[in-house]
């Protein structure tokens, strides 16, 4: 399977899940996967929400931030992956002055 994200329109999302600021994403969705290159702009966040569809894996490409999963904070920086298991509550916050760019993969289970 080949996915060309250059052919998927970017969507701008203000205050995702009650978060702050703005993010953009190119979303691929099918019955097994959601694969989403995402940019959270400085001052932005994805609000706390329950991860219902599957395990949510966020690989950080650039920028810095914090992920909170079930009340536990983890520092985000390039080269790390935050994994939030299905049915957990989590949020992601850009704490830096640059874009927080990540590749999100949600695997249905």
C-alpha positions in Angstrom: 0.0 0.0 0.0 1.3 3.4 -0.9 -0.1 6.6 0.6 0.9 9.9 -1.1 0.2 12.6 1.5 1.0 15.2 -1.2 -2.4 14.3 -2.7 -4.3 14.6 0.6 -5.6 18.1 1.3 -4.4 19.7 4.5 -7.1 20.5 7.0 -6.8 23.3 9.6 -8.4 22.5 12.9 -8.8 25.2 15.6 -9.0 24.0 19.2 -9.1 20.2 18.5 -10.9 18.4 21.3 -11.2 21.6 23.3 -7.5 22.4 23.0 -6.0 25.8 22.2 -4.6 27.4 19.1 -4.5 25.7 15.7 -3.2 22.6 14.0 -3.1 21.3 10.5 -3.3 17.7 9.4 -3.4 15.5 6.3 -5.6 12.6 7.3 -5.6 9.0 5.8 -8.4 6.8 7.2 -9.5 3.3 6.5 -11.0 0.4 8.6 -7.6 -0.5 10.1 -5.5 2.7 10.3 -5.5 6.4 10.7 -2.2 7.9 9.6 -1.9 11.7 10.1 1.0 14.0 9.6 0.2 16.8 12.0 1.5 20.2 12.9 0.6 21.9 16.1 1.5 25.6 16.0 3.2 27.4 19.0 0.7 27.9 21.8 -1.5 25.1 20.4 -2.7 21.9 22.0 -5.0 18.9 21.4 -7.4 18.9 24.3 -7.8 16.0 26.7 -9.9 13.2 25.2 -10.4 9.5 25.4 -8.7 7.5 22.7 -11.5 5.3 21.5 -10.5 4.1 18.1 -7.2 2.3 18.9 -3.7 2.8 20.1 -2.5 6.3 19.3 1.2 6.5 18.4 2.8 10.0 17.9 6.3 10.1 16.5 7.9 13.5 16.9 9.7 14.9 13.9 10.5 18.4 15.1 9.6 20.8 17.9 9.0 20.2 21.6 6.0 19.6 23.8 4.3 17.6 26.4 2.0 14.6 26.1 -0.3 13.7 29.0 -1.7 10.2 29.1 -3.9 9.1 32.0 -2.4 11.9 34.1 1.3 11.1 33.4 3.3 13.8 31.6 6.0 12.9 29.1 8.4 15.3 27.3 8.2 15.3 23.5 11.2 16.0 21.3 12.4 14.9 17.9 13.0 11.2 17.7 10.7 10.1 20.5 7.3 8.4 20.2 4.4 8.9 22.6 2.0 5.9 22.7 -1.5 6.3 24.2 -3.3 3.0 24.5 -6.9 2.6 23.4 -9.4 3.8 26.1 -6.8 6.1 27.8 -7.2 9.8 28.1 -4.6 12.0 26.6 -3.6 15.4 25.2 -0.6 16.9 23.4 0.7 20.4 24.0 3.2 22.4 22.0 5.4 24.1 24.7 7.9 25.5 22.3 8.3 28.5 20.0 8.4 26.4 16.8 5.9 24.1 15.2 5.5 20.7 16.8 5.5 18.3 13.9 4.6 14.7 14.4 3.4 11.6 12.5 0.3 10.1 14.2 -0.6 6.4 13.5 -3.8 5.0 15.1 -4.1 1.2 14.8 -7.6 -0.1 15.3 -7.9 -3.0 17.8 
